[in-house]
Amino acid sequence: MKKYLREIELSGLLLVIIGVVCSMVWGYNFGMWPCAMGLLLWLITFLYKAFNWKEYERDNRQNIMILLIAIFILTIKMLLR
């Protein structure tokens, strides 16, 4: 797993980007599935790195900051609706 961690993470990111673009072009239902699969792949790498904290401490801190920023942005977006 450690050997393919970066590839799994990048493929998850690509699927999220594809899903967002597809949902903008063809609608939410079409873009939801690639985005969900990409987030699932990212979650797998996130959990693997979390269980191996000492080895991936820098990546874990970066992932936590990304999650906090995303939660903050989504909260603001929900409040402004």
N, CA, C and O atoms as CSV, one atom per row, in Angstrom:
chain,resi,resn,atom,element,x,y,z
A,1,MET,N,N,0.832,-1.195,0.000
A,1,MET,CA,C,0.000,0.000,0.000
A,1,MET,C,C,0.873,1.255,0.000
A,1,MET,O,O,0.589,2.217,-0.713
A,2,LYS,N,N,1.922,1.236,0.794
A,2,LYS,CA,C,2.793,2.395,0.902
A,2,LYS,C,C,3.391,2.767,-0.449
A,2,LYS,O,O,3.603,3.944,-0.743
A,3,LYS,N,N,3.658,1.768,-1.256
A,3,LYS,CA,C,4.266,1.966,-2.563
A,3,LYS,C,C,3.339,2.735,-3.518
A,3,LYS,O,O,3.814,3.513,-4.345
A,4,TYR,N,N,2.041,2.522,-3.409
A,4,TYR,CA,C,1.075,3.114,-4.340
A,4,TYR,C,C,0.261,4.249,-3.733
A,4,TYR,O,O,-0.734,4.676,-4.319
A,5,LEU,N,N,0.666,4.738,-2.579
A,5,LEU,CA,C,-0.098,5.754,-1.884
A,5,LEU,C,C,-0.241,7.036,-2.698
A,5,LEU,O,O,-1.331,7.602,-2.770
A,6,ARG,N,N,0.821,7.488,-3.297
A,6,ARG,CA,C,0.784,8.724,-4.077
A,6,ARG,C,C,-0.104,8.578,-5.312
A,6,ARG,O,O,-0.832,9.504,-5.669
A,7,GLU,N,N,-0.044,7.414,-5.964
A,7,GLU,CA,C,-0.879,7.193,-7.150
A,7,GLU,C,C,-2.362,7.155,-6.788
A,7,GLU,O,O,-3.195,7.685,-7.523
A,8,ILE,N,N,-2.689,6.535,-5.668
A,8,ILE,CA,C,-4.081,6.486,-5.222
A,8,ILE,C,C,-4.581,7.887,-4.908
A,8,ILE,O,O,-5.702,8.252,-5.263
A,9,GLU,N,N,-3.737,8.672,-4.238
A,9,GLU,CA,C,-4.116,10.036,-3.890
A,9,GLU,C,C,-4.324,10.896,-5.138
A,9,GLU,O,O,-5.291,11.653,-5.214
A,10,LEU,N,N,-3.432,10.784,-6.104
A,10,LEU,CA,C,-3.565,11.570,-7.337
A,10,LEU,C,C,-4.764,11.143,-8.178
A,10,LEU,O,O,-5.438,11.984,-8.773
A,11,SER,N,N,-5.030,9.842,-8.228
A,11,SER,CA,C,-6.203,9.394,-8.987
A,11,SER,C,C,-7.487,9.856,-8.309
A,11,SER,O,O,-8.459,10.187,-8.989
A,12,GLY,N,N,-7.502,9.881,-6.990
A,12,GLY,CA,C,-8.659,10.415,-6.278
A,12,GLY,C,C,-8.865,11.889,-6.566
A,12,GLY,O,O,-9.996,12.333,-6.762
A,13,LEU,N,N,-7.782,12.651,-6.592
A,13,LEU,CA,C,-7.870,14.072,-6.910
A,13,LEU,C,C,-8.375,14.295,-8.328
A,13,LEU,O,O,-9.211,15.168,-8.564
A,14,LEU,N,N,-7.871,13.511,-9.267
A,14,LEU,CA,C,-8.339,13.624,-10.657
A,14,LEU,C,C,-9.821,13.288,-10.784
A,14,LEU,O,O,-10.548,13.955,-11.521
A,15,LEU,N,N,-10.269,12.267,-10.075
A,15,LEU,CA,C,-11.688,11.915,-10.131
A,15,LEU,C,C,-12.563,13.019,-9.532
A,15,LEU,O,O,-13.654,13.282,-10.037
A,16,VAL,N,N,-12.100,13.657,-8.475
A,16,VAL,CA,C,-12.861,14.771,-7.897
A,16,VAL,C,C,-12.954,15.918,-8.893
A,16,VAL,O,O,-14.024,16.501,-9.072
A,17,ILE,N,N,-11.847,16.244,-9.540
A,17,ILE,CA,C,-11.860,17.329,-10.525
A,17,ILE,C,C,-12.777,16.979,-11.696
A,17,ILE,O,O,-13.548,17.822,-12.155
A,18,ILE,N,N,-12.699,15.758,-12.173
A,18,ILE,CA,C,-13.582,15.315,-13.262
A,18,ILE,C,C,-15.041,15.390,-12.829
A,18,ILE,O,O,-15.896,15.829,-13.598
A,19,GLY,N,N,-15.326,14.967,-11.614
A,19,GLY,CA,C,-16.696,15.013,-11.108
A,19,GLY,C,C,-17.231,16.427,-10.993
A,19,GLY,O,O,-18.390,16.679,-11.321
A,20,VAL,N,N,-16.399,17.357,-10.531
A,20,VAL,CA,C,-16.836,18.752,-10.411
A,20,VAL,C,C,-17.099,19.344,-11.787
A,20,VAL,O,O,-18.103,20.028,-11.984
A,21,VAL,N,N,-16.214,19.089,-12.736
A,21,VAL,CA,C,-16.401,19.615,-14.092
A,21,VAL,C,C,-17.644,19.006,-14.734
A,21,VAL,O,O,-18.425,19.715,-15.368
A,22,CYS,N,N,-17.829,17.699,-14.574
A,22,CYS,CA,C,-19.008,17.040,-15.157
A,22,CYS,C,C,-20.302,17.576,-14.542
A,22,CYS,O,O,-21.303,17.736,-15.240
A,23,SER,N,N,-20.280,17.853,-13.238
A,23,SER,CA,C,-21.497,18.375,-12.613
A,23,SER,C,C,-21.787,19.800,-13.079
A,23,SER,O,O,-22.946,20.211,-13.120
A,24,MET,N,N,-20.757,20.549,-13.427
A,24,MET,CA,C,-20.981,21.894,-13.965
A,24,MET,C,C,-21.534,21.846,-15.382
A,24,MET,O,O,-22.372,22.665,-15.760
A,25,VAL,N,N,-21.055,20.872,-16.169
A,25,VAL,CA,C,-21.444,20.808,-17.574
A,25,VAL,C,C,-22.767,20.059,-17.755
A,25,VAL,O,O,-23.682,20.570,-18.401
A,26,TRP,N,N,-22.872,18.856,-17.192
A,26,TRP,CA,C,-24.024,18.001,-17.453
A,26,TRP,C,C,-25.006,17.880,-16.303
A,26,TRP,O,O,-26.069,17.283,-16.477
A,27,GLY,N,N,-24.702,18.409,-15.168
A,27,GLY,CA,C,-25.639,18.356,-14.051
A,27,GLY,C,C,-25.079,17.583,-12.869
A,27,GLY,O,O,-24.126,16.812,-12.986
A,28,TYR,N,N,-25.701,17.817,-11.745
A,28,TYR,CA,C,-25.237,17.264,-10.478
A,28,TYR,C,C,-25.218,15.747,-10.453
A,28,TYR,O,O,-24.253,15.151,-9.973
A,29,ASN,N,N,-26.256,15.116,-10.955
A,29,ASN,CA,C,-26.347,13.649,-10.892
A,29,ASN,C,C,-25.239,12.957,-11.674
A,29,ASN,O,O,-24.765,11.894,-11.273
A,30,PHE,N,N,-24.831,13.545,-12.770
A,30,PHE,CA,C,-23.787,12.937,-13.592
A,30,PHE,C,C,-22.409,13.072,-12.942
A,30,PHE,O,O,-21.603,12.144,-13.020
A,31,GLY,N,N,-22.129,14.194,-12.311
A,31,GLY,CA,C,-20.820,14.434,-11.730
A,31,GLY,C,C,-20.645,13.903,-10.326
A,31,GLY,O,O,-19.531,13.889,-9.801
A,32,MET,N,N,-21.730,13.467,-9.712
A,32,MET,CA,C,-21.667,13.008,-8.328
A,32,MET,C,C,-20.829,11.741,-8.182
A,32,MET,O,O,-20.065,11.629,-7.223
A,33,TRP,N,N,-20.947,10.799,-9.088
A,33,TRP,CA,C,-20.280,9.507,-8.941
A,33,TRP,C,C,-18.766,9.580,-9.056
A,33,TRP,O,O,-18.081,9.000,-8.213
A,34,PRO,N,N,-18.203,10.260,-10.052
A,34,PRO,CA,C,-16.735,10.360,-10.062
A,34,PRO,C,C,-16.201,11.123,-8.846
A,34,PRO,O,O,-15.147,10.787,-8.306
A,35,CYS,N,N,-16.931,12.140,-8.428
A,35,CYS,CA,C,-16.513,12.915,-7.263
A,35,CYS,C,C,-16.547,12.051,-5.999
A,35,CYS,O,O,-15.630,12.116,-5.180
A,36,ALA,N,N,-17.574,11.263,-5.842
A,36,ALA,CA,C,-17.690,10.383,-4.670
A,36,ALA,C,C,-16.587,9.318,-4.669
A,36,ALA,O,O,-16.023,9.013,-3.618
A,37,MET,N,N,-16.284,8.762,-5.818
A,37,MET,CA,C,-15.215,7.761,-5.890
A,37,MET,C,C,-13.852,8.395,-5.588
A,37,MET,O,O,-13.017,7.785,-4.920
A,38,GLY,N,N,-13.633,9.600,-6.073
A,38,GLY,CA,C,-12.388,10.302,-5.786
A,38,GLY,C,C,-12.233,10.611,-4.307
A,38,GLY,O,O,-11.146,10.474,-3.748
A,39,LEU,N,N,-13.326,11.031,-3.675
A,39,LEU,CA,C,-13.275,11.294,-2.235
A,39,LEU,C,C,-13.053,10.016,-1.440
A,39,LEU,O,O,-12.390,10.038,-0.403
A,40,LEU,N,N,-13.591,8.919,-1.910
A,40,LEU,CA,C,-13.373,7.632,-1.240
A,40,LEU,C,C,-11.902,7.222,-1.329
A,40,LEU,O,O,-11.327,6.751,-0.348
A,41,LEU,N,N,-11.298,7.400,-2.498
A,41,LEU,CA,C,-9.873,7.089,-2.639
A,41,LEU,C,C,-9.017,7.996,-1.754
A,41,LEU,O,O,-8.045,7.546,-1.147
A,42,TRP,N,N,-9.387,9.271,-1.686
A,42,TRP,CA,C,-8.647,10.189,-0.831
A,42,TRP,C,C,-8.812,9.815,0.639
A,42,TRP,O,O,-7.868,9.934,1.421
A,43,LEU,N,N,-10.000,9.367,1.014
A,43,LEU,CA,C,-10.248,8.938,2.387
A,43,LEU,C,C,-9.389,7.734,2.756
A,43,LEU,O,O,-8.898,7.646,3.881
A,44,ILE,N,N,-9.206,6.817,1.828
A,44,ILE,CA,C,-8.363,5.643,2.082
A,44,ILE,C,C,-6.933,6.074,2.384
A,44,ILE,O,O,-6.328,5.586,3.338
A,45,THR,N,N,-6.389,6.981,1.583
A,45,THR,CA,C,-5.022,7.447,1.844
A,45,THR,C,C,-4.951,8.257,3.130
A,45,THR,O,O,-3.965,8.179,3.863
A,46,PHE,N,N,-5.982,9.026,3.402
A,46,PHE,CA,C,-6.031,9.835,4.622
A,46,PHE,C,C,-6.010,8.939,5.860
A,46,PHE,O,O,-5.281,9.211,6.814
A,47,LEU,N,N,-6.803,7.882,5.843
A,47,LEU,CA,C,-6.838,6.970,6.988
A,47,LEU,C,C,-5.536,6.202,7.144
A,47,LEU,O,O,-5.074,5.994,8.267
A,48,TYR,N,N,-4.934,5.777,6.036
A,48,TYR,CA,C,-3.664,5.064,6.109
A,48,TYR,C,C,-2.585,5.950,6.727
A,48,TYR,O,O,-1.814,5.507,7.579
A,49,LYS,N,N,-2.541,7.203,6.287
A,49,LYS,CA,C,-1.553,8.120,6.838
A,49,LYS,C,C,-1.846,8.462,8.294
A,49,LYS,O,O,-0.922,8.688,9.075
A,50,ALA,N,N,-3.113,8.502,8.660
A,50,ALA,CA,C,-3.470,8.796,10.055
A,50,ALA,C,C,-3.032,7.673,10.989
A,50,ALA,O,O,-2.603,7.937,12.112
A,51,PHE,N,N,-3.134,6.439,10.544
A,51,PHE,CA,C,-2.714,5.318,11.385
A,51,PHE,C,C,-1.192,5.185,11.448
A,51,PHE,O,O,-0.667,4.531,12.349
A,52,ASN,N,N,-0.493,5.788,10.517
A,52,ASN,CA,C,0.971,5.813,10.517
A,52,ASN,C,C,1.435,7.262,10.711
A,52,ASN,O,O,2.134,7.820,9.865
A,53,TRP,N,N,1.037,7.858,11.834
A,53,TRP,CA,C,1.222,9.287,12.067
A,53,TRP,C,C,2.691,9.705,12.029
A,53,TRP,O,O,3.024,10.714,11.409
A,54,LYS,N,N,3.551,8.965,12.665
A,54,LYS,CA,C,4.962,9.365,12.765
A,54,LYS,C,C,5.624,9.481,11.389
A,54,LYS,O,O,6.441,10.371,11.155
A,55,GLU,N,N,5.269,8.592,10.509
A,55,GLU,CA,C,5.877,8.576,9.182
A,55,GLU,C,C,5.326,9.685,8.279
A,55,GLU,O,O,6.050,10.220,7.439
A,56,TYR,N,N,4.039,10.029,8.453
A,56,TYR,CA,C,3.367,10.992,7.574
A,56,TYR,C,C,2.877,12.217,8.339
A,56,TYR,O,O,1.825,12.763,8.008
A,57,GLU,N,N,3.609,12.653,9.340
A,57,GLU,CA,C,3.149,13.750,10.191
A,57,GLU,C,C,2.931,15.041,9.398
A,57,GLU,O,O,1.933,15.733,9.596
A,58,ARG,N,N,3.847,15.356,8.518
A,58,ARG,CA,C,3.718,16.588,7.716
A,58,ARG,C,C,2.495,16.530,6.798
A,58,ARG,O,O,1.745,17.502,6.702
A,59,ASP,N,N,2.294,15.404,6.128
A,59,ASP,CA,C,1.121,15.238,5.262
A,59,ASP,C,C,-0.172,15.295,6.056
A,59,ASP,O,O,-1.161,15.866,5.597
A,60,ASN,N,N,-0.167,14.704,7.247
A,60,ASN,CA,C,-1.370,14.707,8.074
A,60,ASN,C,C,-1.742,16.124,8.495
A,60,ASN,O,O,-2.916,16.495,8.462
A,61,ARG,N,N,-0.758,16.911,8.888
A,61,ARG,CA,C,-1.042,18.300,9.262
A,61,ARG,C,C,-1.598,19.087,8.066
A,61,ARG,O,O,-2.506,19.903,8.223
A,62,GLN,N,N,-1.058,18.841,6.902
A,62,GLN,CA,C,-1.544,19.511,5.701
A,62,GLN,C,C,-2.973,19.074,5.379
A,62,GLN,O,O,-3.808,19.909,5.033
A,63,ASN,N,N,-3.262,17.785,5.486
A,63,ASN,CA,C,-4.620,17.286,5.227
A,63,ASN,C,C,-5.623,17.844,6.225
A,63,ASN,O,O,-6.753,18.163,5.855
A,64,ILE,N,N,-5.225,17.965,7.484
A,64,ILE,CA,C,-6.120,18.521,8.499
A,64,ILE,C,C,-6.432,19.978,8.190
A,64,ILE,O,O,-7.576,20.408,8.339
A,65,MET,N,N,-5.427,20.745,7.760
A,65,MET,CA,C,-5.662,22.143,7.392
A,65,MET,C,C,-6.589,22.258,6.189
A,65,MET,O,O,-7.460,23.127,6.160
A,66,ILE,N,N,-6.412,21.396,5.206
A,66,ILE,CA,C,-7.288,21.402,4.030
A,66,ILE,C,C,-8.727,21.093,4.437
A,66,ILE,O,O,-9.661,21.740,3.963
A,67,LEU,N,N,-8.904,20.112,5.309
A,67,LEU,CA,C,-10.250,19.770,5.775
A,67,LEU,C,C,-10.885,20.918,6.547
A,67,LEU,O,O,-12.064,21.210,6.349
A,68,LEU,N,N,-10.130,21.575,7.423
A,68,LEU,CA,C,-10.668,22.697,8.190
A,68,LEU,C,C,-11.056,23.860,7.288
A,68,LEU,O,O,-12.095,24.487,7.495
A,69,ILE,N,N,-10.232,24.150,6.295
A,69,ILE,CA,C,-10.557,25.223,5.354
A,69,ILE,C,C,-11.804,24.877,4.549
A,69,ILE,O,O,-12.659,25.736,4.335
A,70,ALA,N,N,-11.918,23.625,4.099
A,70,ALA,CA,C,-13.098,23.201,3.331
A,70,ALA,C,C,-14.356,23.285,4.194
A,70,ALA,O,O,-15.396,23.741,3.720
A,71,ILE,N,N,-14.276,22.856,5.437
A,71,ILE,CA,C,-15.434,22.947,6.336
A,71,ILE,C,C,-15.816,24.398,6.558
A,71,ILE,O,O,-17.000,24.732,6.563
A,72,PHE,N,N,-14.835,25.262,6.741
A,72,PHE,CA,C,-15.090,26.689,6.933
A,72,PHE,C,C,-15.781,27.298,5.713
A,72,PHE,O,O,-16.752,28.042,5.853
A,73,ILE,N,N,-15.281,26.983,4.518
A,73,ILE,CA,C,-15.872,27.514,3.285
A,73,ILE,C,C,-17.299,27.001,3.100
A,73,ILE,O,O,-18.194,27.766,2.742
A,74,LEU,N,N,-17.510,25.709,3.344
A,74,LEU,CA,C,-18.866,25.157,3.202
A,74,LEU,C,C,-19.830,25.752,4.214
A,74,LEU,O,O,-20.995,25.987,3.893
A,75,THR,N,N,-19.364,25.998,5.430
A,75,THR,CA,C,-20.218,26.612,6.447
A,75,THR,C,C,-20.613,28.022,6.050
A,75,THR,O,O,-21.776,28.404,6.185
A,76,ILE,N,N,-19.663,28.792,5.565
A,76,ILE,CA,C,-19.975,30.151,5.118
A,76,ILE,C,C,-20.944,30.115,3.946
A,76,ILE,O,O,-21.878,30.914,3.883
A,77,LYS,N,N,-20.725,29.187,3.016
A,77,LYS,CA,C,-21.604,29.082,1.853
A,77,LYS,C,C,-23.028,28.720,2.275
A,77,LYS,O,O,-23.995,29.241,1.719
A,78,MET,N,N,-23.154,27.826,3.259
A,78,MET,CA,C,-24.486,27.448,3.740
A,78,MET,C,C,-25.173,28.605,4.462
A,78,MET,O,O,-26.386,28.771,4.341
A,79,LEU,N,N,-24.422,29.396,5.202
A,79,LEU,CA,C,-25.015,30.528,5.922
A,79,LEU,C,C,-25.443,31.648,4.986
A,79,LEU,O,O,-26.378,32.385,5.299
A,80,LEU,N,N,-24.785,31.792,3.854
A,80,LEU,CA,C,-25.115,32.860,2.919
A,80,LEU,C,C,-26.266,32.517,1.994
A,80,LEU,O,O,-26.733,33.387,1.259
A,81,ARG,N,N,-26.729,31.309,2.004
A,81,ARG,CA,C,-27.859,30.935,1.126
A,81,ARG,C,C,-29.116,31.513,1.595
A,81,ARG,O,O,-30.161,31.302,0.979
